[in-house]
Amino acid sequence: MKLVVLISGRGSNLKAILDARLPAEIAAVISNRPDAAGLDLARSHGIPALALDHRQHASRADFDSALIEAIDRYQPDLVVLAGYLRILTDGFVAHYAGRLMNIHPSLLPSFPGLDTHARALAEGVKVHGCTVHFVTPTLDHGPIILQAAVAVRSDDTPHTLAARVLAAEHRIYPKAIAWFAEGRLLVQNDGRVNLRDDSGSEQAIFITGLP
Ligand code: GRF
């Protein structure tokens, strides 16, 4: 099982994936931002780390074609978006259909897009969290693999809430990737994702808890 991880920034989810010692090889880490701290983290683990600067490309489609070329040199079984902050073209998503995973800092389908923690607080929700899902062309949509919930506190700021959600991200992303690596994830026709157990039978996946 080979992974290519795409990042744009600090790479704390990348670190969680590395620390989890998954039954998978991280073949490369690619960032659209040359200054992403996660690139140094990858290098310190001896993993090929490449920057492909989106600003050097004339269009989103041009950039995504170059990105596909860079990724496919490593022939990954799964492409992992770990804080990759660029909108993907439909062509890119179609190319990796069924093998493209993302983590989003909200309980989807609530709060797709940016500033999820501030928006959750502004709505007064009592439960917030994060979602690992397969990527489809609609932004922050696609079959949900795993979610973790976080209780919202009355004195939360976007910053404090983000920190607790991030800790939950670090728990669920490696788990979802491990399940993929073990061939246990099954996307059903209705888009729901089941987990195959040792005996080969399928079960629904439940939330991981409310800290
Ligand atoms: C995470 O909150 C992730 O859910 C979002 O961007 C952030 C990336 O953080 N898509 P990091 O680079 O993994 O530390």
py3Dmol code that shows the C-alpha trace and the ligand (Angstrom):
import py3Dmol

protein = """\
ATOM      1  CA  MET A   1       0.000   0.000   0.000  1.00  0.00           C
ATOM      2  CA  LYS A   2       1.503   3.261  -1.123  1.00  0.00           C
ATOM      3  CA  LEU A   3       0.273   6.697  -0.100  1.00  0.00           C
ATOM      4  CA  VAL A   4       1.005  10.120  -1.483  1.00  0.00           C
ATOM      5  CA  VAL A   5       0.108  12.880   0.993  1.00  0.00           C
ATOM      6  CA  LEU A   6      -0.791  16.385  -0.209  1.00  0.00           C
ATOM      7  CA  ILE A   7      -0.339  19.295   2.168  1.00  0.00           C
ATOM      8  CA  SER A   8      -0.303  23.095   2.142  1.00  0.00           C
ATOM      9  CA  GLY A   9       0.961  23.991   5.596  1.00  0.00           C
ATOM     10  CA  ARG A  10       2.140  22.875   9.000  1.00  0.00           C
ATOM     11  CA  GLY A  11       1.421  19.172   8.494  1.00  0.00           C
ATOM     12  CA  SER A  12       0.136  18.146  11.916  1.00  0.00           C
ATOM     13  CA  ASN A  13      -2.155  15.563  10.297  1.00  0.00           C
ATOM     14  CA  LEU A  14       0.838  14.305   8.314  1.00  0.00           C
ATOM     15  CA  LYS A  15       2.671  13.929  11.638  1.00  0.00           C
ATOM     16  CA  ALA A  16      -0.243  11.958  13.111  1.00  0.00           C
ATOM     17  CA  ILE A  17      -0.194   9.664  10.062  1.00  0.00           C
ATOM     18  CA  LEU A  18       3.574   9.176  10.380  1.00  0.00           C
ATOM     19  CA  ASP A  19       3.370   8.535  14.121  1.00  0.00           C
ATOM     20  CA  ALA A  20       0.636   5.939  13.631  1.00  0.00           C
ATOM     21  CA  ARG A  21       3.043   3.614  11.788  1.00  0.00           C
ATOM     22  CA  LEU A  22       0.354   2.484   9.400  1.00  0.00           C
ATOM     23  CA  PRO A  23       0.576  -0.662   7.304  1.00  0.00           C
ATOM     24  CA  ALA A  24       1.388   1.593   4.349  1.00  0.00           C
ATOM     25  CA  GLU A  25       4.380   3.360   2.852  1.00  0.00           C
ATOM     26  CA  ILE A  26       4.280   7.127   2.452  1.00  0.00           C
ATOM     27  CA  ALA A  27       5.901   7.300  -0.979  1.00  0.00           C
ATOM     28  CA  ALA A  28       5.947  11.112  -1.178  1.00  0.00           C
ATOM     29  CA  VAL A  29       4.620  14.309   0.351  1.00  0.00           C
ATOM     30  CA  ILE A  30       3.719  17.099  -2.067  1.00  0.00           C
ATOM     31  CA  SER A  31       2.855  20.682  -1.177  1.00  0.00           C
ATOM     32  CA  ASN A  32       1.475  23.450  -3.384  1.00  0.00           C
ATOM     33  CA  ARG A  33       3.315  25.873  -1.080  1.00  0.00           C
ATOM     34  CA  PRO A  34       7.123  25.704  -1.080  1.00  0.00           C
ATOM     35  CA  ASP A  35       7.285  27.034   2.493  1.00  0.00           C
ATOM     36  CA  ALA A  36       4.976  24.395   4.014  1.00  0.00           C
ATOM     37  CA  ALA A  37       6.487  23.204   7.308  1.00  0.00           C
ATOM     38  CA  GLY A  38       5.175  19.704   6.607  1.00  0.00           C
ATOM     39  CA  LEU A  39       7.772  19.311   3.827  1.00  0.00           C
ATOM     40  CA  ASP A  40      10.604  19.512   6.388  1.00  0.00           C
ATOM     41  CA  LEU A  41       8.801  17.013   8.566  1.00  0.00           C
ATOM     42  CA  ALA A  42       8.612  14.583   5.635  1.00  0.00           C
ATOM     43  CA  ARG A  43      12.301  15.079   4.818  1.00  0.00           C
ATOM     44  CA  SER A  44      13.248  14.430   8.435  1.00  0.00           C
ATOM     45  CA  HIS A  45      11.573  11.024   8.020  1.00  0.00           C
ATOM     46  CA  GLY A  46      13.474  10.338   4.803  1.00  0.00           C
ATOM     47  CA  ILE A  47      10.343  10.720   2.675  1.00  0.00           C
ATOM     48  CA  PRO A  48      10.621  12.430  -0.732  1.00  0.00           C
ATOM     49  CA  ALA A  49       9.106  15.903  -0.289  1.00  0.00           C
ATOM     50  CA  LEU A  50       8.280  18.053  -3.296  1.00  0.00           C
ATOM     51  CA  ALA A  51       6.916  21.540  -3.703  1.00  0.00           C
ATOM     52  CA  LEU A  52       4.822  22.256  -6.764  1.00  0.00           C
ATOM     53  CA  ASP A  53       4.006  25.937  -6.609  1.00  0.00           C
ATOM     54  CA  HIS A  54       0.519  26.609  -7.946  1.00  0.00           C
ATOM     55  CA  ARG A  55       1.495  30.232  -8.637  1.00  0.00           C
ATOM     56  CA  GLN A  56       3.822  29.028 -11.407  1.00  0.00           C
ATOM     57  CA  HIS A  57       0.911  27.620 -13.404  1.00  0.00           C
ATOM     58  CA  ALA A  58      -1.395  29.541 -15.695  1.00  0.00           C
ATOM     59  CA  SER A  59      -4.635  27.848 -14.691  1.00  0.00           C
ATOM     60  CA  ARG A  60      -6.074  25.487 -12.127  1.00  0.00           C
ATOM     61  CA  ALA A  61      -6.338  22.794 -14.819  1.00  0.00           C
ATOM     62  CA  ASP A  62      -2.660  23.216 -15.783  1.00  0.00           C
ATOM     63  CA  PHE A  63      -1.613  22.966 -12.176  1.00  0.00           C
ATOM     64  CA  ASP A  64      -3.742  19.895 -11.487  1.00  0.00           C
ATOM     65  CA  SER A  65      -2.313  18.123 -14.586  1.00  0.00           C
ATOM     66  CA  ALA A  66       1.219  18.806 -13.328  1.00  0.00           C
ATOM     67  CA  LEU A  67       0.180  17.584  -9.896  1.00  0.00           C
ATOM     68  CA  ILE A  68      -1.274  14.357 -11.333  1.00  0.00           C
ATOM     69  CA  GLU A  69       1.988  13.770 -13.182  1.00  0.00           C
ATOM     70  CA  ALA A  70       4.021  14.315 -10.002  1.00  0.00           C
ATOM     71  CA  ILE A  71       1.760  12.059  -7.932  1.00  0.00           C
ATOM     72  CA  ASP A  72       1.542   9.245 -10.475  1.00  0.00           C
ATOM     73  CA  ARG A  73       5.316   8.821 -10.588  1.00  0.00           C
ATOM     74  CA  TYR A  74       4.850   7.181  -7.170  1.00  0.00           C
ATOM     75  CA  GLN A  75       1.902   4.996  -8.261  1.00  0.00           C
ATOM     76  CA  PRO A  76      -0.042   5.462  -5.035  1.00  0.00           C
ATOM     77  CA  ASP A  77      -2.967   3.289  -3.996  1.00  0.00           C
ATOM     78  CA  LEU A  78      -4.379   6.222  -2.041  1.00  0.00           C
ATOM     79  CA  VAL A  79      -3.927   9.990  -2.220  1.00  0.00           C
ATOM     80  CA  VAL A  80      -4.389  11.619   1.179  1.00  0.00           C
ATOM     81  CA  LEU A  81      -5.328  15.297   1.456  1.00  0.00           C
ATOM     82  CA  ALA A  82      -3.941  16.464   4.787  1.00  0.00           C
ATOM     83  CA  GLY A  83      -4.564  20.175   5.080  1.00  0.00           C
ATOM     84  CA  TYR A  84      -4.320  20.615   1.316  1.00  0.00           C
ATOM     85  CA  LEU A  85      -5.977  23.977   0.851  1.00  0.00           C
ATOM     86  CA  ARG A  86      -6.718  24.124  -2.844  1.00  0.00           C
ATOM     87  CA  ILE A  87      -9.888  23.445  -4.735  1.00  0.00           C
ATOM     88  CA  LEU A  88      -9.421  20.428  -6.997  1.00  0.00           C
ATOM     89  CA  THR A  89     -10.566  20.257 -10.608  1.00  0.00           C
ATOM     90  CA  ASP A  90     -13.181  17.652 -11.521  1.00  0.00           C
ATOM     91  CA  GLY A  91     -10.536  16.035 -13.746  1.00  0.00           C
ATOM     92  CA  PHE A  92      -8.230  15.551 -10.774  1.00  0.00           C
ATOM     93  CA  VAL A  93     -11.004  14.100  -8.634  1.00  0.00           C
ATOM     94  CA  ALA A  94     -12.120  11.743 -11.432  1.00  0.00           C
ATOM     95  CA  HIS A  95      -8.523  10.555 -11.953  1.00  0.00           C
ATOM     96  CA  TYR A  96      -8.326   9.404  -8.312  1.00  0.00           C
ATOM     97  CA  ALA A  97     -11.946   8.297  -7.897  1.00  0.00           C
ATOM     98  CA  GLY A  98     -12.285   5.936  -4.936  1.00  0.00           C
ATOM     99  CA  ARG A  99      -8.695   6.533  -3.803  1.00  0.00           C
ATOM    100  CA  LEU A 100      -8.751  10.145  -2.697  1.00  0.00           C
ATOM    101  CA  MET A 101      -9.394  10.936   0.984  1.00  0.00           C
ATOM    102  CA  ASN A 102      -9.797  14.229   2.824  1.00  0.00           C
ATOM    103  CA  ILE A 103     -10.163  15.436   6.377  1.00  0.00           C
ATOM    104  CA  HIS A 104     -12.425  18.387   7.005  1.00  0.00           C
ATOM    105  CA  PRO A 105     -12.711  20.292  10.291  1.00  0.00           C
ATOM    106  CA  SER A 106     -16.483  20.050  10.774  1.00  0.00           C
ATOM    107  CA  LEU A 107     -19.177  17.433  11.067  1.00  0.00           C
ATOM    108  CA  LEU A 108     -20.154  17.347   7.393  1.00  0.00           C
ATOM    109  CA  PRO A 109     -22.520  18.091   5.785  1.00  0.00           C
ATOM    110  CA  SER A 110     -22.526  21.053   8.211  1.00  0.00           C
ATOM    111  CA  PHE A 111     -19.980  23.778   7.497  1.00  0.00           C
ATOM    112  CA  PRO A 112     -18.258  22.844   4.256  1.00  0.00           C
ATOM    113  CA  GLY A 113     -15.641  25.389   3.163  1.00  0.00           C
ATOM    114  CA  LEU A 114     -13.472  27.662   5.299  1.00  0.00           C
ATOM    115  CA  ASP A 115     -13.641  29.163   8.816  1.00  0.00           C
ATOM    116  CA  THR A 116     -15.584  26.192  10.114  1.00  0.00           C
ATOM    117  CA  HIS A 117     -14.886  26.806  13.811  1.00  0.00           C
ATOM    118  CA  ALA A 118     -15.964  30.461  13.788  1.00  0.00           C
ATOM    119  CA  ARG A 119     -19.069  29.551  11.802  1.00  0.00           C
ATOM    120  CA  ALA A 120     -19.949  26.724  14.204  1.00  0.00           C
ATOM    121  CA  LEU A 121     -19.661  29.124  17.157  1.00  0.00           C
ATOM    122  CA  ALA A 122     -21.715  31.778  15.369  1.00  0.00           C
ATOM    123  CA  GLU A 123     -24.500  29.217  14.784  1.00  0.00           C
ATOM    124  CA  GLY A 124     -24.427  28.210  18.449  1.00  0.00           C
ATOM    125  CA  VAL A 125     -24.041  24.510  17.718  1.00  0.00           C
ATOM    126  CA  LYS A 126     -23.384  22.387  20.799  1.00  0.00           C
ATOM    127  CA  VAL A 127     -21.517  19.637  18.982  1.00  0.00           C
ATOM    128  CA  HIS A 128     -18.771  20.202  16.425  1.00  0.00           C
ATOM    129  CA  GLY A 129     -16.023  17.948  15.093  1.00  0.00           C
ATOM    130  CA  CYS A 130     -14.279  16.586  12.045  1.00  0.00           C
ATOM    131  CA  THR A 131     -14.944  14.257   9.147  1.00  0.00           C
ATOM    132  CA  VAL A 132     -12.835  11.924   7.019  1.00  0.00           C
ATOM    133  CA  HIS A 133     -14.452  11.325   3.640  1.00  0.00           C
ATOM    134  CA  PHE A 134     -13.768  10.135   0.129  1.00  0.00           C
ATOM    135  CA  VAL A 135     -13.518  13.077  -2.243  1.00  0.00           C
ATOM    136  CA  THR A 136     -16.089  13.650  -4.965  1.00  0.00           C
ATOM    137  CA  PRO A 137     -16.378  16.689  -7.249  1.00  0.00           C
ATOM    138  CA  THR A 138     -18.628  18.639  -4.844  1.00  0.00           C
ATOM    139  CA  LEU A 139     -16.420  20.477  -2.338  1.00  0.00           C
ATOM    140  CA  ASP A 140     -16.317  18.848   1.127  1.00  0.00           C
ATOM    141  CA  HIS A 141     -18.865  16.275   0.099  1.00  0.00           C
ATOM    142  CA  GLY A 142     -18.458  12.606  -0.662  1.00  0.00           C
ATOM    143  CA  PRO A 143     -18.889   9.342   1.236  1.00  0.00           C
ATOM    144  CA  ILE A 144     -18.244   9.840   4.946  1.00  0.00           C
ATOM    145  CA  ILE A 145     -15.817   7.329   6.445  1.00  0.00           C
ATOM    146  CA  LEU A 146     -15.388   8.479  10.032  1.00  0.00           C
ATOM    147  CA  GLN A 147     -16.352  11.403  12.215  1.00  0.00           C
ATOM    148  CA  ALA A 148     -15.360  12.515  15.692  1.00  0.00           C
ATOM    149  CA  ALA A 149     -17.483  14.848  17.756  1.00  0.00           C
ATOM    150  CA  VAL A 150     -16.300  17.554  20.127  1.00  0.00           C
ATOM    151  CA  ALA A 151     -18.548  19.246  22.687  1.00  0.00           C
ATOM    152  CA  VAL A 152     -18.658  23.024  22.268  1.00  0.00           C
ATOM    153  CA  ARG A 153     -17.981  24.931  25.510  1.00  0.00           C
ATOM    154  CA  SER A 154     -19.636  28.210  26.373  1.00  0.00           C
ATOM    155  CA  ASP A 155     -16.267  29.988  26.593  1.00  0.00           C
ATOM    156  CA  ASP A 156     -14.847  28.533  23.368  1.00  0.00           C
ATOM    157  CA  THR A 157     -13.158  30.776  20.824  1.00  0.00           C
ATOM    158  CA  PRO A 158     -12.470  29.622  17.254  1.00  0.00           C
ATOM    159  CA  HIS A 159      -8.914  29.019  18.446  1.00  0.00           C
ATOM    160  CA  THR A 160      -9.727  26.815  21.464  1.00  0.00           C
ATOM    161  CA  LEU A 161     -12.358  24.893  19.529  1.00  0.00           C
ATOM    162  CA  ALA A 162      -9.959  24.349  16.609  1.00  0.00           C
ATOM    163  CA  ALA A 163      -7.355  22.896  18.971  1.00  0.00           C
ATOM    164  CA  ARG A 164      -9.772  20.266  20.323  1.00  0.00           C
ATOM    165  CA  VAL A 165     -11.061  19.431  16.840  1.00  0.00           C
ATOM    166  CA  LEU A 166      -7.468  19.094  15.586  1.00  0.00           C
ATOM    167  CA  ALA A 167      -6.688  16.582  18.342  1.00  0.00           C
ATOM    168  CA  ALA A 168      -9.722  14.592  17.163  1.00  0.00           C
ATOM    169  CA  GLU A 169      -8.509  14.834  13.541  1.00  0.00           C
ATOM    170  CA  HIS A 170      -5.239  13.272  14.601  1.00  0.00           C
ATOM    171  CA  ARG A 171      -7.133  10.337  16.098  1.00  0.00           C
ATOM    172  CA  ILE A 172      -9.472   9.563  13.227  1.00  0.00           C
ATOM    173  CA  TYR A 173      -7.406  10.206  10.095  1.00  0.00           C
ATOM    174  CA  PRO A 174      -4.785   7.495  10.711  1.00  0.00           C
ATOM    175  CA  LYS A 175      -7.578   5.083  11.629  1.00  0.00           C
ATOM    176  CA  ALA A 176      -9.483   5.707   8.387  1.00  0.00           C
ATOM    177  CA  ILE A 177      -6.289   5.346   6.319  1.00  0.00           C
ATOM    178  CA  ALA A 178      -5.419   2.094   8.110  1.00  0.00           C
ATOM    179  CA  TRP A 179      -8.874   0.719   7.276  1.00  0.00           C
ATOM    180  CA  PHE A 180      -8.362   1.641   3.623  1.00  0.00           C
ATOM    181  CA  ALA A 181      -4.920   0.015   3.640  1.00  0.00           C
ATOM    182  CA  GLU A 182      -6.433  -3.151   5.077  1.00  0.00           C
ATOM    183  CA  GLY A 183      -9.057  -3.178   2.337  1.00  0.00           C
ATOM    184  CA  ARG A 184     -11.858  -2.900   4.895  1.00  0.00           C
ATOM    185  CA  LEU A 185     -13.744   0.132   3.560  1.00  0.00           C
ATOM    186  CA  LEU A 186     -16.697  -0.504   1.288  1.00  0.00           C
ATOM    187  CA  VAL A 187     -18.608   2.322  -0.356  1.00  0.00           C
ATOM    188  CA  GLN A 188     -22.150   1.127  -0.951  1.00  0.00           C
ATOM    189  CA  ASN A 189     -24.329   2.158  -3.884  1.00  0.00           C
ATOM    190  CA  ASP A 190     -26.160   4.691  -1.719  1.00  0.00           C
ATOM    191  CA  GLY A 191     -22.821   6.329  -0.839  1.00  0.00           C
ATOM    192  CA  ARG A 192     -22.636   5.114   2.735  1.00  0.00           C
ATOM    193  CA  VAL A 193     -19.361   3.571   3.820  1.00  0.00           C
ATOM    194  CA  ASN A 194     -19.264   0.279   5.688  1.00  0.00           C
ATOM    195  CA  LEU A 195     -16.420  -1.477   7.454  1.00  0.00           C
ATOM    196  CA  ARG A 196     -15.634  -5.118   6.776  1.00  0.00           C
ATOM    197  CA  ASP A 197     -14.692  -7.098   9.892  1.00  0.00           C
ATOM    198  CA  ASP A 198     -12.391 -10.118  10.204  1.00  0.00           C
ATOM    199  CA  SER A 199     -15.142 -12.559   9.301  1.00  0.00           C
ATOM    200  CA  GLY A 200     -15.860 -10.617   6.105  1.00  0.00           C
ATOM    201  CA  SER A 201     -19.215  -9.256   7.269  1.00  0.00           C
ATOM    202  CA  GLU A 202     -19.983  -5.569   6.957  1.00  0.00           C
ATOM    203  CA  GLN A 203     -21.021  -3.110   9.607  1.00  0.00           C
ATOM    204  CA  ALA A 204     -21.843   0.563   9.746  1.00  0.00           C
ATOM    205  CA  ILE A 205     -19.134   2.818  11.205  1.00  0.00           C
ATOM    206  CA  PHE A 206     -19.962   4.780  14.340  1.00  0.00           C
ATOM    207  CA  ILE A 207     -18.721   8.062  15.689  1.00  0.00           C
ATOM    208  CA  THR A 208     -15.588   7.758  17.831  1.00  0.00           C
ATOM    209  CA  GLY A 209     -16.828   9.597  20.922  1.00  0.00           C
ATOM    210  CA  LEU A 210     -17.615  12.920  22.466  1.00  0.00           C
ATOM    211  CA  PRO A 211     -14.729  14.244  24.563  1.00  0.00           C
TER     212      PRO A 211
END
"""
ligand_1 = """\
14
GRF
C -6.815 20.756 9.450
O -7.694 21.353 10.357
C -7.568 20.081 8.339
O -8.779 19.520 8.750
C -7.833 21.224 7.409
O -6.658 21.995 7.442
C -6.000 21.793 8.687
C -4.615 21.307 8.360
O -3.789 21.207 9.466
N -8.224 20.742 6.094
P -2.383 20.445 9.377
O -1.591 21.072 8.215
O -2.631 18.991 9.165
O -1.720 20.755 10.689
"""
view = py3Dmol.view(width=600, height=400)
view.addModel(protein, "pdb")
view.setStyle({"model": 0}, {"cartoon": {"style": "trace"}})
view.addModel(ligand_1, "xyz")
view.setStyle({"model": 1}, {"stick": {}})
view.zoomTo()
view.show()
